Amino acid sequence: MRPGDREDRLIAPPRRSAPRPLRFFTVHLGFEAADVSAARELAVAYAEALSLLRPELALGAAALSPADAWHRAERLFCGAVGPDGERCADVAGHPGFHYAPGPGGLGWGDGD
């Protein structure tokens, strides 16, 4: 190639200067259980255990569905947003108020 000749490339460099932002993905894990109540209990235990091993997991996004009906997924964790933006990490449908972390944490929401 001589100076001044243009090099034709099949693949152009990316137009954006910054790398693409991270996106969320979902993993579907199958397991057997006697009924939906037992399945929910196992799913919560699996999600909590995985979040201990891999803290980057979005525990609040965990859901349970029948293996053949992903469109019927139900949340496993409460996820209610508190006054300071914190999220409740208790199981979905738990009784009582929500509390912010730490001693004397601020309570919010419906409760007993």
Buried (B, 14 or more C-beta within 10 A) or exposed (E): EEEEEEEEEEEEEEEEEEEEEEEEEEEEEEEEEEEEEEBBBBBBEBBBEBBEEEEEBEBBEBBBBEEEEEEEBEBBBBBBEBEEEBBBBBBBEEEEBBBBEEEEEBEBBEEE
